[in-house]
Amino acid sequence: MSKSISLFSALLCTFIWGTTFIAQDTGMDNIGPFTFNAVRFFVGFLAILPLVLLFEVKKIKTELKLDKKTFIIFSFLIGLSLFLGSALQQVALLYTDIANAAFFTIFYVPMVPIIIFLFIKKKLHWSVWPSVVLCLIGGYLLTNFHDATVRLGDTLVILGALFWSTHIIFTGIIVTKYNLPLTLGAVQTFIVAFFSYITAIIYEEFIYNNILMEIYSILYAGILSGGFAFVLQIYAQKNITPAPAAIIFSLEGVFATIAAWFILNQILDINNLLGCFFILCGVLLSQLLPLIKKRI
């Protein structure tokens, strides 16, 4: 039952991330990327905080009684990874299109198992590698990347994918040690909001009226993506290891394409449909093949 809840959490989280690509792109018409992220993640923090006070405030002392230092270190690393990943992705959208950004963002799918294999020395089920290949092929077909031009912004997205990878890995480590998903969600969103605000006041104009003009994009990207989706990710990784989790999260490209078709009336061609199929196959392989060995 707990594995089923984790899978549902991962899928819902991925759906929110995928549909948020549109809000991220349209939300910078009147404000800069760091201003957008500062307000977006602070809204996410405010959305999660009441839930922390309601459900976890009594558990915090008990959970942190034995090892508070490790929680603080990993919370900071998770928050910093999220700040760098989201900042690079947001800035990149100024210099590249959504298709390129979506394709290069899912480079975290191969990065996660490679980092785990090289640096953590943890054995991975063999199904991870073909699943990763299928997801990358699917991402390529899904975004019509073959019709796009590689831009400088794509380098930022690839660098951002590295930090999305560390975010997934660090989250996978901390959720096995502490049962504080809401607290961790609130802490990481506050860290991102704080660093984004500092950067925004240095490099951008933080204008209240301009922020209000993007309020709908900010509320969607803040409450759902910046807040609840990252909490859902933490719930998901309670029972799903980082490498298979990264493969499931690659479905955000599928959901982004469907959202663009539904909301922006973009046409789904045969390559897009094949891309969805390859990613779905990759996700299913990563989840089902390990179960076959257990039953045998």
Backbone as CSV, one residue per row, in Angstrom:
resi,resn,N_x,N_y,N_z,CA_x,CA_y,CA_z,C_x,C_y,C_z
1,MET,0.838,-1.209,0.000,0.000,0.000,0.000,0.873,1.259,0.000
2,SER,1.943,1.251,0.814,2.802,2.428,0.901,3.510,2.678,-0.428
3,LYS,3.899,1.601,-1.156,4.536,1.748,-2.467,3.540,2.348,-3.471
4,SER,2.280,1.927,-3.376,1.247,2.464,-4.266,1.040,3.962,-4.021
5,ILE,1.031,4.359,-2.741,0.875,5.773,-2.396,2.058,6.579,-2.922
6,SER,3.262,6.010,-2.808,4.461,6.686,-3.309,4.402,6.863,-4.818
7,LEU,3.951,5.825,-5.530,3.826,5.916,-6.986,2.800,6.963,-7.387
8,PHE,1.665,6.993,-6.674,0.633,8.000,-6.953,1.176,9.403,-6.686
9,SER,1.915,9.562,-5.584,2.524,10.854,-5.245,3.498,11.302,-6.333
10,ALA,4.306,10.344,-6.827,5.281,10.653,-7.882,4.581,11.103,-9.158
11,LEU,3.508,10.417,-9.531,2.778,10.754,-10.753,2.081,12.110,-10.638
12,LEU,1.456,12.369,-9.480,0.781,13.652,-9.281,1.791,14.790,-9.263
13,CYS,2.916,14.565,-8.590,4.000,15.546,-8.552,4.488,15.859,-9.964
14,THR,4.695,14.809,-10.758,5.193,14.962,-12.128,4.193,15.691,-13.014
15,PHE,2.905,15.408,-12.821,1.849,16.100,-13.564,1.903,17.607,-13.285
16,ILE,2.054,17.973,-12.023,2.113,19.394,-11.652,3.350,20.047,-12.254
17,TRP,4.506,19.369,-12.152,5.737,19.917,-12.741,5.586,20.138,-14.239
18,GLY,5.011,19.152,-14.928,4.863,19.251,-16.382,3.992,20.418,-16.803
19,THR,2.862,20.603,-16.124,1.950,21.690,-16.481,2.483,23.058,-16.060
20,THR,3.459,23.066,-15.125,4.004,24.337,-14.646,4.961,24.976,-15.642
21,PHE,5.480,24.204,-16.602,6.374,24.765,-17.614,5.738,25.973,-18.310
22,ILE,4.431,25.891,-18.568,3.730,26.983,-19.246,3.689,28.225,-18.352
23,ALA,3.362,28.012,-17.060,3.317,29.140,-16.116,4.697,29.769,-15.945
24,GLN,5.748,28.939,-15.933,7.111,29.459,-15.797,7.495,30.343,-16.973
25,ASP,7.090,29.951,-18.158,7.445,30.695,-19.360,6.655,31.998,-19.474
26,THR,5.340,31.920,-19.232,4.481,33.106,-19.369,4.604,34.053,-18.179
27,GLY,5.142,33.562,-17.051,5.215,34.377,-15.836,6.343,35.378,-15.814
28,MET,7.148,35.422,-16.892,8.280,36.361,-16.929,8.081,37.483,-17.946
29,ASP,6.835,37.761,-18.292,6.572,38.850,-19.245,6.914,40.212,-18.652
30,ASN,6.735,40.361,-17.333,6.932,41.665,-16.693,7.936,41.652,-15.542
31,ILE,8.440,40.475,-15.185,9.416,40.373,-14.089,10.564,39.450,-14.501
32,GLY,11.678,39.561,-13.761,12.846,38.745,-14.057,12.722,37.338,-13.482
33,PRO,13.598,36.418,-13.892,13.517,35.033,-13.437,13.729,34.841,-11.934
34,PHE,14.627,35.633,-11.341,14.883,35.485,-9.904,13.748,36.076,-9.073
35,THR,13.156,37.160,-9.565,11.980,37.729,-8.901,10.833,36.727,-8.939
36,PHE,10.636,36.114,-10.112,9.581,35.102,-10.265,9.786,33.959,-9.280
37,ASN,11.013,33.435,-9.202,11.291,32.316,-8.299,11.191,32.713,-6.840
38,ALA,11.622,33.936,-6.509,11.560,34.395,-5.115,10.119,34.410,-4.616
39,VAL,9.236,35.021,-5.414,7.827,35.123,-5.007,7.151,33.759,-5.098
40,ARG,7.453,33.015,-6.162,6.851,31.696,-6.365,7.139,30.761,-5.194
41,PHE,8.398,30.663,-4.789,8.752,29.722,-3.725,8.354,30.236,-2.340
42,PHE,8.271,31.573,-2.177,7.781,32.082,-0.896,6.285,31.784,-0.748
43,VAL,5.551,31.880,-1.852,4.138,31.491,-1.851,4.012,30.006,-1.516
44,GLY,4.904,29.190,-2.088,4.921,27.764,-1.784,5.191,27.503,-0.316
45,PHE,6.132,28.249,0.260,6.449,28.139,1.694,5.229,28.468,2.557
46,LEU,4.536,29.568,2.213,3.344,29.975,2.968,2.221,28.938,2.854
47,ALA,2.170,28.242,1.722,1.145,27.215,1.526,1.411,25.975,2.383
48,ILE,2.690,25.627,2.554,3.049,24.421,3.309,3.077,24.678,4.818
49,LEU,3.458,25.893,5.232,3.666,26.199,6.653,2.490,25.823,7.557
50,PRO,1.228,26.152,7.198,0.109,25.758,8.071,0.010,24.241,8.270
51,LEU,0.379,23.473,7.233,0.335,22.012,7.337,1.425,21.502,8.281
52,VAL,2.581,22.174,8.263,3.659,21.817,9.193,3.203,22.042,10.629
53,LEU,2.605,23.209,10.875,2.138,23.545,12.220,1.021,22.611,12.676
54,LEU,0.230,22.146,11.735,-0.913,21.296,12.066,-0.525,19.841,12.290
55,PHE,0.397,19.320,11.444,0.659,17.876,11.455,2.046,17.456,11.957
56,GLU,3.037,18.359,11.897,4.396,17.884,12.189,5.126,18.630,13.298
57,VAL,4.580,19.718,13.775,5.325,20.517,14.746,5.656,19.724,16.016
58,LYS,4.782,18.793,16.401,5.036,17.979,17.595,6.059,16.873,17.329
59,LYS,6.176,16.467,16.041,7.100,15.384,15.683,8.538,15.865,15.514
60,ILE,8.712,17.179,15.316,10.042,17.697,14.983,11.063,17.388,16.072
61,LYS,10.717,17.666,17.334,11.656,17.413,18.437,12.035,15.944,18.522
62,THR,11.045,15.079,18.359,11.300,13.629,18.441,12.192,13.159,17.304
63,GLU,11.891,13.596,16.079,12.641,13.161,14.908,14.077,13.683,14.906
64,LEU,14.273,14.896,15.437,15.599,15.510,15.400,16.391,15.289,16.681
65,LYS,15.823,14.539,17.603,16.441,14.337,18.920,17.824,13.685,18.808
66,LEU,17.945,12.680,17.939,19.191,11.917,17.844,20.242,12.584,16.962
67,ASP,19.801,13.220,15.859,20.777,13.763,14.910,20.230,14.998,14.192
68,LYS,20.281,16.118,14.880,19.788,17.380,14.307,20.736,17.919,13.237
69,LYS,22.047,17.709,13.443,23.064,18.256,12.541,22.907,17.709,11.120
70,THR,22.680,16.396,10.986,22.529,15.777,9.660,21.316,16.341,8.932
71,PHE,20.214,16.541,9.664,19.005,17.097,9.052,19.264,18.501,8.521
72,ILE,19.974,19.312,9.307,20.265,20.692,8.900,21.154,20.705,7.660
73,ILE,22.193,19.859,7.649,23.130,19.815,6.517,22.415,19.388,5.239
74,PHE,21.659,18.278,5.315,20.998,17.772,4.118,19.853,18.686,3.675
75,SER,19.169,19.312,4.608,18.110,20.266,4.250,18.697,21.435,3.464
76,PHE,19.867,21.902,3.918,20.533,23.007,3.217,20.979,22.568,1.825
77,LEU,21.561,21.365,1.724,22.011,20.853,0.432,20.841,20.672,-0.541
78,ILE,19.712,20.189,-0.019,18.513,20.022,-0.840,17.988,21.382,-1.301
79,GLY,17.925,22.338,-0.371,17.458,23.681,-0.710,18.367,24.371,-1.708
80,LEU,19.694,24.209,-1.533,20.662,24.821,-2.445,20.568,24.190,-3.833
81,SER,20.432,22.863,-3.891,20.282,22.167,-5.177,19.027,22.630,-5.895
82,LEU,17.933,22.774,-5.130,16.669,23.222,-5.715,16.780,24.656,-6.215
83,PHE,17.461,25.512,-5.454,17.657,26.906,-5.878,18.441,26.971,-7.181
84,LEU,19.559,26.252,-7.246,20.416,26.303,-8.428,19.719,25.672,-9.639
85,GLY,19.039,24.536,-9.428,18.332,23.878,-10.525,17.213,24.742,-11.083
86,SER,16.381,25.291,-10.193,15.240,26.106,-10.639,15.698,27.438,-11.211
87,ALA,16.760,28.027,-10.646,17.268,29.310,-11.149,17.829,29.163,-12.560
88,LEU,18.643,28.126,-12.776,19.226,27.909,-14.102,18.152,27.599,-15.140
89,GLN,17.155,26.809,-14.739,16.060,26.490,-15.656,15.257,27.737,-16.004
90,GLN,14.974,28.568,-14.986,14.168,29.769,-15.201,14.898,30.785,-16.075
91,VAL,16.184,31.003,-15.796,16.979,31.934,-16.611,17.104,31.416,-18.040
92,ALA,17.272,30.095,-18.181,17.433,29.489,-19.511,16.224,29.727,-20.400
93,LEU,15.031,29.818,-19.809,13.813,30.030,-20.595,13.793,31.398,-21.287
94,LEU,14.692,32.307,-20.848,14.836,33.592,-21.530,15.631,33.444,-22.821
95,TYR,16.453,32.405,-22.912,17.385,32.241,-24.030,17.124,31.015,-24.892
96,THR,16.177,30.191,-24.510,15.844,29.017,-25.298,14.338,28.810,-25.246
97,ASP,13.827,27.877,-26.039,12.381,27.656,-26.032,12.020,26.495,-25.104
98,ILE,10.728,26.312,-24.880,10.253,25.291,-23.951,10.670,23.899,-24.421
99,ALA,10.683,23.675,-25.758,11.037,22.365,-26.289,12.450,21.967,-25.877
100,ASN,13.407,22.868,-26.100,14.785,22.585,-25.708,14.916,22.435,-24.203
101,ALA,14.266,23.339,-23.466,14.353,23.299,-22.006,13.808,21.986,-21.449
102,ALA,12.679,21.547,-22.000,12.072,20.298,-21.535,12.971,19.104,-21.843
103,PHE,13.578,19.107,-23.045,14.437,17.980,-23.425,15.690,17.917,-22.551
104,PHE,16.403,19.050,-22.406,17.653,19.029,-21.657,17.437,18.871,-20.147
105,THR,16.257,19.299,-19.648,15.974,19.125,-18.228,15.955,17.647,-17.847
106,ILE,15.411,16.781,-18.730,15.329,15.358,-18.373,16.681,14.649,-18.460
107,PHE,17.758,15.420,-18.682,19.094,14.833,-18.574,19.393,14.397,-17.137
108,TYR,18.556,14.868,-16.169,18.758,14.363,-14.806,18.457,12.867,-14.717
109,VAL,17.717,12.337,-15.708,17.383,10.900,-15.690,18.647,10.037,-15.775
110,PRO,19.566,10.272,-16.754,20.808,9.497,-16.712,21.793,9.962,-15.647
111,MET,21.734,11.251,-15.287,22.695,11.777,-14.312,22.537,11.127,-12.939
112,VAL,21.289,10.895,-12.512,21.054,10.327,-11.174,21.715,8.958,-11.009
113,PRO,21.435,7.961,-11.894,22.096,6.671,-11.713,23.610,6.732,-11.899
114,ILE,24.106,7.609,-12.783,25.553,7.731,-12.990,26.229,8.254,-11.723
115,ILE,25.640,9.296,-11.103,26.198,9.849,-9.858,26.155,8.805,-8.740
116,ILE,25.029,8.096,-8.630,24.908,7.060,-7.601,25.939,5.956,-7.814
117,PHE,26.114,5.544,-9.070,27.045,4.461,-9.398,28.499,4.867,-9.145
118,LEU,28.863,6.105,-9.536,30.255,6.542,-9.436,30.659,6.996,-8.036
119,PHE,29.759,7.728,-7.361,30.145,8.368,-6.106,29.594,7.679,-4.855
120,ILE,28.405,7.113,-4.955,27.827,6.452,-3.774,28.129,4.951,-3.786
121,LYS,28.561,4.448,-4.954,28.940,3.036,-5.112,27.802,2.084,-4.763
122,LYS,26.587,2.484,-5.104,25.420,1.662,-4.799,25.002,0.866,-6.034
123,LYS,24.721,-0.418,-5.833,24.306,-1.267,-6.946,22.909,-0.881,-7.416
124,LEU,22.726,-0.834,-8.720,21.436,-0.489,-9.315,20.907,-1.686,-10.088
125,HIS,19.593,-1.840,-10.103,18.997,-2.898,-10.919,19.278,-2.610,-12.386
126,TRP,19.595,-3.639,-13.163,19.990,-3.463,-14.566,18.928,-2.761,-15.402
127,SER,17.650,-2.857,-14.971,16.557,-2.255,-15.748,16.636,-0.728,-15.807
128,VAL,17.400,-0.124,-14.884,17.525,1.331,-14.862,18.134,1.854,-16.168
129,TRP,19.146,1.171,-16.679,19.885,1.690,-17.838,19.060,1.688,-19.121
130,PRO,18.394,0.575,-19.499,17.527,0.664,-20.695,16.361,1.624,-20.508
131,SER,15.877,1.744,-19.267,14.789,2.689,-18.979,15.242,4.124,-19.232
132,VAL,16.466,4.430,-18.811,17.039,5.764,-19.033,17.129,6.069,-20.522
133,VAL,17.608,5.101,-21.309,17.740,5.282,-22.760,16.377,5.547,-23.405
134,LEU,15.372,4.756,-22.993,14.019,4.940,-23.532,13.473,6.328,-23.204
135,CYS,13.732,6.805,-21.982,13.248,8.129,-21.569,13.918,9.243,-22.370
136,LEU,15.208,9.099,-22.643,15.920,10.115,-23.427,15.432,10.138,-24.878
137,ILE,15.235,8.950,-25.455,14.682,8.877,-26.819,13.289,9.500,-26.847
138,GLY,12.481,9.166,-25.836,11.135,9.729,-25.739,11.160,11.237,-25.613
139,GLY,12.078,11.761,-24.783,12.202,13.208,-24.626,12.594,13.898,-25.913
140,TYR,13.477,13.253,-26.671,13.913,13.786,-27.967,12.734,13.901,-28.936
141,LEU,11.943,12.842,-29.018,10.794,12.829,-29.934,9.671,13.754,-29.455
142,LEU,9.516,13.829,-28.146,8.412,14.579,-27.544,8.512,16.071,-27.799
143,THR,9.730,16.594,-27.804,9.921,18.039,-27.856,10.219,18.564,-29.254
144,ASN,10.196,17.678,-30.277,10.546,18.097,-31.636,11.914,18.781,-31.684
145,PHE,12.834,18.290,-30.845,14.143,18.919,-30.733,14.899,18.946,-32.061
146,HIS,14.623,17.967,-32.940,15.319,17.899,-34.227,15.002,19.099,-35.124
147,ASP,13.917,19.836,-34.780,13.572,21.029,-35.562,14.079,22.308,-34.898
148,ALA,14.718,22.156,-33.732,15.113,23.335,-32.957,16.605,23.641,-33.125
149,THR,16.981,24.851,-32.753,18.382,25.262,-32.799,18.954,25.234,-31.394
150,VAL,20.162,24.660,-31.266,20.795,24.621,-29.943,21.231,26.035,-29.578
151,ARG,20.880,26.481,-28.384,21.178,27.840,-27.947,22.057,27.822,-26.693
152,LEU,22.578,28.993,-26.357,23.398,29.124,-25.156,22.600,28.743,-23.912
153,GLY,21.301,29.055,-23.931,20.443,28.727,-22.796,20.373,27.240,-22.521
154,ASP,20.611,26.407,-23.545,20.568,24.956,-23.354,21.664,24.484,-22.403
155,THR,22.819,25.167,-22.450,23.915,24.833,-21.528,23.475,25.073,-20.090
156,LEU,22.722,26.138,-19.873,22.205,26.438,-18.527,21.247,25.350,-18.065
157,VAL,20.413,24.851,-18.989,19.450,23.805,-18.632,20.174,22.510,-18.266
158,ILE,21.223,22.169,-19.029,21.990,20.953,-18.730,22.667,21.071,-17.368
159,LEU,23.244,22.243,-17.097,23.860,22.474,-15.781,22.806,22.395,-14.683
160,GLY,21.619,22.942,-14.980,20.510,22.855,-14.025,20.101,21.423,-13.766
161,ALA,20.144,20.579,-14.814,19.790,19.159,-14.666,20.709,18.462,-13.673
162,LEU,21.971,18.899,-13.613,22.909,18.337,-12.642,22.423,18.598,-11.218
163,PHE,21.914,19.803,-10.986,21.432,20.138,-9.639,20.069,19.503,-9.340
164,TRP,19.239,19.282,-10.393,18.009,18.502,-10.173,18.389,17.085,-9.741
165,SER,19.485,16.568,-10.302,19.953,15.229,-9.948,20.367,15.158,-8.480
166,THR,21.179,16.142,-8.051,21.622,16.137,-6.649,20.440,16.346,-5.705
167,HIS,19.446,17.122,-6.161,18.251,17.327,-5.341,17.520,16.005,-5.114
168,ILE,17.359,15.215,-6.173,16.687,13.919,-6.068,17.490,12.964,-5.182
169,ILE,18.824,12.958,-5.350,19.680,12.058,-4.573,19.685,12.437,-3.093
170,PHE,19.863,13.719,-2.789,19.869,14.162,-1.388,18.510,13.908,-0.721
171,THR,17.427,14.124,-1.483,16.088,13.849,-0.943,15.938,12.376,-0.632
172,GLY,16.441,11.509,-1.534,16.388,10.069,-1.317,17.117,9.643,-0.049
173,ILE,18.202,10.354,0.275,18.974,10.035,1.489,18.231,10.486,2.750
174,ILE,17.721,11.716,2.737,17.139,12.287,3.962,15.798,11.655,4.337
175,VAL,15.028,11.197,3.325,13.711,10.626,3.646,13.827,9.259,4.323
176,THR,14.991,8.628,4.202,15.191,7.347,4.890,15.576,7.550,6.351
177,LYS,15.976,8.768,6.700,16.428,9.053,8.061,15.383,9.776,8.908
178,TYR,14.554,10.614,8.261,13.593,11.434,9.004,12.214,11.355,8.357
179,ASN,11.185,11.314,9.177,9.808,11.287,8.688,9.178,12.672,8.864
180,LEU,9.750,13.651,8.151,9.278,15.039,8.242,9.121,15.635,6.836
181,PRO,8.276,15.050,5.993,8.162,15.524,4.607,7.674,16.966,4.490
182,LEU,6.705,17.355,5.305,6.170,18.718,5.229,7.197,19.741,5.710
183,THR,7.892,19.405,6.795,8.930,20.301,7.330,10.049,20.484,6.320
184,LEU,10.487,19.386,5.720,11.539,19.459,4.712,11.078,20.278,3.511
185,GLY,9.811,20.088,3.094,9.258,20.862,1.985,9.253,22.348,2.288
186,ALA,8.874,22.715,3.514,8.836,24.120,3.910,10.241,24.719,3.972
187,VAL,11.175,23.959,4.527,12.556,24.447,4.656,13.182,24.695,3.286
188,GLN,13.022,23.739,2.360,13.666,23.893,1.053,13.054,25.039,0.248
189,THR,11.739,25.216,0.325,11.112,26.325,-0.412,11.534,27.681,0.162
190,PHE,11.706,27.740,1.497,12.162,28.998,2.117,13.593,29.319,1.688
191,ILE,14.454,28.299,1.632,15.846,28.508,1.210,15.892,29.043,-0.224
192,VAL,15.094,28.440,-1.113,15.059,28.888,-2.508,14.540,30.321,-2.594
193,ALA,13.465,30.622,-1.875,12.893,31.970,-1.882,13.909,32.997,-1.382
194,PHE,14.638,32.649,-0.324,15.621,33.573,0.276,16.753,33.882,-0.702
195,PHE,17.368,32.837,-1.272,18.486,33.053,-2.195,18.026,33.739,-3.484
196,SER,16.810,33.415,-3.937,16.271,34.052,-5.146,16.025,35.542,-4.904
197,TYR,15.511,35.874,-3.709,15.240,37.277,-3.365,16.531,38.085,-3.304
198,ILE,17.569,37.523,-2.663,18.861,38.213,-2.576,19.417,38.481,-3.975
199,THR,19.324,37.471,-4.845,19.817,37.620,-6.221,18.978,38.633,-6.996
200,ALA,17.659,38.616,-6.761,16.747,39.512,-7.486,17.000,40.981,-7.148
201,ILE,17.222,41.280,-5.873,17.423,42.690,-5.500,18.786,43.210,-5.964
202,ILE,19.720,42.284,-6.269,21.037,42.693,-6.776,20.985,42.918,-8.297
203,TYR,20.352,41.996,-9.019,20.427,41.999,-10.483,19.144,42.433,-11.191
204,GLU,18.020,42.508,-10.467,16.745,42.824,-11.114,16.007,43.940,-10.370
205,GLU,14.959,44.433,-11.003,14.091,45.414,-10.351,12.923,44.682,-9.688
206,PHE,12.852,44.770,-8.395,11.801,44.082,-7.636,10.620,45.040,-7.487
207,ILE,9.734,45.041,-8.498,8.630,46.003,-8.551,7.308,45.303,-8.231
208,TYR,6.640,45.775,-7.189,5.418,45.144,-6.673,4.315,45.074,-7.728
209,ASN,4.093,46.173,-8.458,3.020,46.203,-9.460,3.267,45.197,-10.591
210,ASN,4.518,45.056,-10.983,4.859,44.087,-12.034,4.637,42.649,-11.563
211,ILE,4.924,42.407,-10.283,4.691,41.080,-9.702,3.202,40.747,-9.737
212,LEU,2.364,41.725,-9.411,0.911,41.514,-9.418,0.396,41.175,-10.815
213,MET,1.068,41.690,-11.844,0.648,41.401,-13.220,0.860,39.933,-13.592
214,GLU,1.739,39.240,-12.852,2.021,37.823,-13.113,1.446,36.922,-12.023
215,ILE,0.453,37.428,-11.283,-0.020,36.757,-10.079,-0.563,35.354,-10.341
216,TYR,-1.256,35.153,-11.460,-1.854,33.838,-11.718,-0.789,32.776,-12.004
217,SER,0.213,33.157,-12.793,1.318,32.233,-13.060,2.089,31.933,-11.776
218,ILE,2.284,32.975,-10.957,3.016,32.809,-9.693,2.261,31.905,-8.729
219,LEU,0.950,32.104,-8.620,0.152,31.286,-7.698,0.146,29.818,-8.113
220,TYR,0.019,29.557,-9.410,0.028,28.167,-9.874,1.399,27.531,-9.653
221,ALA,2.446,28.248,-10.115,3.802,27.716,-9.972,4.248,27.684,-8.519
222,GLY,3.663,28.566,-7.688,4.057,28.633,-6.282,3.361,27.617,-5.405
223,ILE,2.028,27.686,-5.367,1.270,26.808,-4.469,1.375,25.348,-4.900
224,LEU,1.138,25.074,-6.176,1.115,23.688,-6.638,2.510,23.132,-6.892
225,SER,3.307,23.823,-7.713,4.627,23.282,-8.074,5.669,23.573,-6.994
226,GLY,5.834,24.838,-6.643,6.849,25.203,-5.654,6.541,24.700,-4.256
227,GLY,5.279,24.460,-3.969,4.898,23.987,-2.639,4.576,22.516,-2.586
228,PHE,3.366,22.162,-3.016,2.861,20.802,-2.810,3.561,19.751,-3.661
229,ALA,3.979,20.096,-4.877,4.626,19.093,-5.736,5.925,18.590,-5.121
230,PHE,6.699,19.497,-4.520,7.960,19.065,-3.914,7.734,18.271,-2.628
231,VAL,6.628,18.526,-1.939,6.259,17.685,-0.794,5.849,16.298,-1.292
232,LEU,5.100,16.258,-2.388,4.719,14.974,-2.998,5.958,14.191,-3.437
233,GLN,6.970,14.909,-3.937,8.223,14.248,-4.314,8.851,13.556,-3.100
234,ILE,8.828,14.225,-1.958,9.401,13.654,-0.733,8.623,12.416,-0.302
235,TYR,7.292,12.486,-0.359,6.462,11.310,-0.057,6.774,10.174,-1.028
236,ALA,6.941,10.522,-2.307,7.211,9.513,-3.329,8.518,8.790,-3.064
237,GLN,9.546,9.531,-2.678,10.869,8.943,-2.496,11.029,8.185,-1.178
238,LYS,9.966,8.164,-0.376,9.993,7.343,0.833,10.097,5.865,0.478
239,ASN,9.482,5.456,-0.643,9.452,4.044,-1.032,9.973,3.779,-2.439
240,ILE,10.505,4.821,-3.096,11.078,4.659,-4.431,12.500,5.203,-4.392
241,THR,13.476,4.394,-4.778,14.870,4.830,-4.755,15.117,5.892,-5.825
242,PRO,16.193,6.704,-5.670,16.392,7.860,-6.555,16.406,7.565,-8.055
243,ALA,17.107,6.492,-8.497,17.215,6.234,-9.944,15.851,5.942,-10.588
244,PRO,15.052,4.988,-10.057,13.705,4.793,-10.620,12.805,6.016,-10.460
245,ALA,12.991,6.763,-9.368,12.195,7.980,-9.161,12.464,8.987,-10.267
246,ALA,13.744,9.159,-10.638,14.107,10.096,-11.704,13.454,9.700,-13.021
247,ILE,13.361,8.390,-13.265,12.727,7.899,-14.494,11.234,8.250,-14.501
248,ILE,10.568,8.058,-13.358,9.144,8.415,-13.256,8.955,9.921,-13.459
249,PHE,9.844,10.724,-12.854,9.726,12.177,-12.963,9.914,12.668,-14.401
250,SER,10.546,11.835,-15.260,10.720,12.240,-16.659,9.382,12.348,-17.388
251,LEU,8.331,11.806,-16.785,6.987,11.944,-17.365,6.517,13.396,-17.410
252,GLU,7.247,14.301,-16.744,6.846,15.712,-16.796,6.846,16.217,-18.235
253,GLY,7.724,15.651,-19.081,7.732,16.024,-20.492,6.444,15.622,-21.186
254,VAL,5.914,14.453,-20.834,4.643,13.977,-21.390,3.510,14.902,-20.970
255,PHE,3.468,15.213,-19.676,2.400,16.080,-19.155,2.520,17.499,-19.704
256,ALA,3.759,17.981,-19.908,3.962,19.316,-20.486,3.421,19.377,-21.914
257,THR,3.665,18.301,-22.682,3.177,18.238,-24.062,1.657,18.197,-24.118
258,ILE,1.061,17.388,-23.246,-0.405,17.286,-23.199,-1.023,18.622,-22.782
259,ALA,-0.384,19.293,-21.811,-0.883,20.599,-21.355,-0.805,21.635,-22.467
260,ALA,0.316,21.615,-23.222,0.468,22.554,-24.337,-0.589,22.302,-25.410
261,TRP,-0.905,21.019,-25.639,-1.950,20.660,-26.606,-3.325,21.131,-26.122
262,PHE,-3.601,20.932,-24.831,-4.916,21.236,-24.277,-5.125,22.735,-24.055
263,ILE,-4.095,23.408,-23.512,-4.242,24.820,-23.130,-3.865,25.759,-24.280
264,LEU,-2.745,25.451,-24.959,-2.232,26.345,-26.000,-2.613,25.912,-27.410
265,ASN,-3.391,24.810,-27.509,-3.843,24.279,-28.803,-2.696,23.890,-29.740
266,GLN,-1.571,23.466,-29.138,-0.463,22.986,-29.960,-0.792,21.582,-30.489
267,ILE,-0.324,21.300,-31.720,-0.669,20.036,-32.379,0.249,18.904,-31.911
268,LEU,-0.350,17.753,-31.624,0.420,16.547,-31.295,0.637,15.749,-32.575
269,ASP,1.893,15.631,-33.028,2.160,14.831,-34.226,2.605,13.429,-33.842
270,ILE,2.954,12.610,-34.821,3.305,11.217,-34.579,4.563,11.091,-33.716
271,ASN,5.529,12.023,-33.890,6.743,11.991,-33.070,6.435,12.245,-31.599
272,ASN,5.522,13.199,-31.332,5.127,13.478,-29.951,4.497,12.257,-29.297
273,LEU,3.616,11.593,-30.037,2.947,10.398,-29.510,3.940,9.265,-29.280
274,LEU,4.899,9.101,-30.202,5.945,8.088,-30.023,6.812,8.424,-28.805
275,GLY,7.075,9.716,-28.615,7.853,10.152,-27.449,7.166,9.776,-26.145
276,CYS,5.866,10.035,-26.079,5.070,9.638,-24.898,5.167,8.131,-24.673
277,PHE,5.065,7.367,-25.769,5.110,5.910,-25.678,6.457,5.422,-25.138
278,PHE,7.566,5.987,-25.648,8.897,5.563,-25.192,9.110,5.874,-23.712
279,ILE,8.687,7.064,-23.279,8.855,7.421,-21.872,8.001,6.528,-20.978
280,LEU,6.761,6.270,-21.390,5.901,5.367,-20.619,6.510,3.972,-20.523
281,CYS,7.112,3.486,-21.620,7.777,2.174,-21.604,8.952,2.181,-20.632
282,GLY,9.715,3.289,-20.645,10.849,3.410,-19.728,10.416,3.377,-18.277
283,VAL,9.348,4.108,-17.971,8.816,4.137,-16.602,8.323,2.758,-16.177
284,LEU,7.567,2.096,-17.051,7.026,0.773,-16.727,8.137,-0.258,-16.536
285,LEU,9.162,-0.214,-17.397,10.291,-1.147,-17.260,10.999,-0.972,-15.920
286,SER,11.219,0.286,-15.525,11.938,0.560,-14.270,11.172,0.080,-13.054
287,GLN,9.840,0.010,-13.158,9.015,-0.385,-12.018,8.670,-1.877,-12.018
288,LEU,8.496,-2.455,-13.200,7.987,-3.835,-13.277,9.092,-4.902,-13.300
289,LEU,10.199,-4.628,-13.987,11.263,-5.637,-14.088,11.861,-6.045,-12.734
290,PRO,12.091,-5.095,-11.799,12.595,-5.517,-10.480,11.603,-6.415,-9.735
291,LEU,10.296,-6.250,-9.994,9.280,-7.057,-9.318,9.295,-8.509,-9.823
292,ILE,9.635,-8.702,-11.116,9.661,-10.047,-11.690,10.695,-10.909,-10.984
293,LYS,11.886,-10.332,-10.731,12.949,-11.070,-10.053,12.545,-11.468,-8.632
294,LYS,11.843,-10.552,-7.943,11.415,-10.823,-6.558,10.425,-11.980,-6.516
295,ARG,9.504,-12.026,-7.491,8.482,-13.063,-7.475,9.046,-14.423,-7.865
296,ILE,10.089,-14.386,-8.712,10.750,-15.633,-9.083,11.589,-16.122,-7.912
